[in-house]
Amino acid sequence: MIITKTSAYTKKEIEKLREEFKDYIKTVIDIEKKICSAGANRHFESEQILLDQDSSQSDIWGGGIDLSTKEIDFNSFINIRSSDENPSNDILDPQIRKEYYRLTKYFFREIYEK
C-alpha cells in the first residue's frame, strides 16, 4: 500500500506500509515541498505519484528504512540523474542527503521516538 502525505505517518499507517516488505519501507520524498510517498514495491511508483502532484523531478529522491535496525538508506534507481549531477543510486549531494534524512526522521517519528 502506498501512502503519500505531508504529515508524519501514524503507527497504523506504518503497519500498512510494511505490507510490501515486512522490515523495509521504500520512501520517496519531495525535499522542497516536504511530501513523502512510501510503501511502494518500486520507487518509481511513488515517484510518479509525486510527479502527478506537480513535484519537480530535481526535488524528488528515493531511499528507505530498515525497520529492524532503524537505518535510513539513500539508495534508489530514481536517484540516477546526470542532469542533477547524481550519477549514482545513492544521493551524493551532502545537503540533499541531510535533508532527506531529516525529513525521513520527521515522517517516521513514530519509529524513532521510541
N, C-alpha and C positions, 0 to 999 in steps of 0.2 A: 504494500500500500504506500502510495506517495502522498505526503502531506507537505503543503507549501504555505509558509506563513511568515509574518514579520515579528511575531512574539515568541517567547520561549515555549517549547513543547512541554505538555503536561506528562505526568507519569503514564497515564492511559494512552496518550498518543505515542509515546516512546515504545510501549508494548506493541502497538500496531506496526510501528516502523521496523520492529525486529522480525516481522513475519518473513521477510525475504531471506535474510542471512543470520538467523538467531543471535550471534555475538558480534555482528558488524553492521553498521548503518552507513550507507553511501550518502554523502551530502554534497550539495551544490549550492553555493552561496553567491548572491549578487552583493559584492562588498561595498558598493556605492549606495544602493537602495536598502541594504540590510534586510534581504529576503532570503530565507533558506527553503530549499526544496529537498526533502530527504525520503529515503525508503525505497528508492528505485532499484531495479535489478541492474541497470546500466546507467551510468552518469548522464549519458546523452538524453535520457528520458526526462530527467529533472531539468537539464539544460534547456530543452525545448519548451518546457512549461514556463521557465523564466523569460525566454526569448518571446514567447507568445504574450507575456505580460509587459512587453516593451523594455526589458532589460537590455543593456548594451553588451555585446559579446565580450568586450575587453574587461568588463566588470564581473564576469561570471567565472568562478573557479571551483574545481572539484576536489574531493578528498573523502575522508570518512573517519569513523570512530570505532575502535575495537572496544567493545563493551566489557570484555573480561579484564582488560588492562587499563581501560580509560585513556588509551593512547590515541592521539589525533594524528592522522596522516594527511599528506598533501598530494596524493597520487591519483591521477586520472588521465585517461586519454584526451579528455576535453581540454586539458591544460596545455597540450602541444599546439603552440601558436607562434610561428616565427614572426608574424606581424606585431605581436606583443613582446617580442624578444624572449620567448619562453619555449625553447626547442626540446623540452623535456616533459615527461609525465608529471614530474614534481613541480610545484610552484617554486620558482627560483628567486624571484624578487623578495628580499627580506621584509620590505614594508607590506607587500601584499600577503605574504606568508603570516606575518604578525597579525594583520587584521583578520585574516581567515581564522587563525587560531582563537583570537579574542571573540569573534562572532560565534564560532562553534561552541565555545565555553558558555556564551550567553544563551544560545538556542537550546543547549542541552544542560543547563544549570541544574536540572533535576538530578542528573547523574553526578555532577561534580560537587554538589553541596552536601553530599553525604559524608 
